[in-house]
Amino acid sequence: MIKFLTRHPEKIYIPLLEHIQLVFLTLVISVAIASILTLLCMRSERLSIWLQQLLAVVYSIPSLALFAILIPVTGLGRTTAVIALTAYNQYLLLRNFTTGLQEVDSAVTDAAKGIGMTWLQVLTRVQIPLAKRALFAGIRLAVVSTIGIGTIAASINAGGLGTLLFDGLRTMNMPRILWGSILSAGLAIVTNALLKAVEDHL
């Protein structure tokens, strides 16, 4: 393994950087969409129930099957991977976002409305600050999920650590297999630990 690292460092750090970029891009898009959906769900309980049921169905679709469904429309590559990963994240994010906001003490929100705050002011100045730990927990779950499923996205030419792992499996190259496995698992474990520490601090 060390010999492979010293001889071909670019075959390790390039997939790692690609994987981090894929996760970051997916997370930014996912949080933006989930925030909009959360605002809509906070205005309509019926929409919230319907949307969470729909996203639960999407989340239950195996990743390779979802990639296969999207390929005829968006083709092979990173675009398809980002769309699929964003779709998976919506279930995790929306569930945590709406639950966190709804669990804020109603007496607090009623008091805020009583002093003249608008619905948007109550949301941004009262509910979000009080629910920030639950909101961050949703983001942490989405990040770890994206790191894991993003590895499989290499099967559709999306790059990332899965490329290293699948190339190793295809050629039975043990150093590639080990580096791909260790980096994929290590990235998820380290990221989860760091985000969990931030979440506990919140």
HELIX and SHEET records of a PDB file:
HELIX    1   1 ILE A    2  ARG A    7  1                                   6    
HELIX    2   2 GLU A   10  ARG A   43  1                                  34    
HELIX    3   3 GLU A   45  TYR A   59  1                                  15    
HELIX    4   4 SER A   63  THR A   74  1                                  12    
HELIX    5   5 ARG A   78  GLN A  102  1                                  25    
HELIX    6   6 SER A  106  GLY A  114  1                                   9    
HELIX    7   7 TRP A  119  VAL A  122  1                                   4    
HELIX    8   8 LEU A  123  GLN A  127  3                                   5    
HELIX    9   9 ILE A  128  LEU A  130  1                                   3    
HELIX   10  10 LYS A  132  ILE A  152  1                                  21    
HELIX   11  11 ALA A  153  ILE A  156  5                                   4    
HELIX   12  12 LEU A  161  THR A  171  1                                  11    
HELIX   13  13 MET A  174  HIS A  201  1                                  28    
END                                                                             
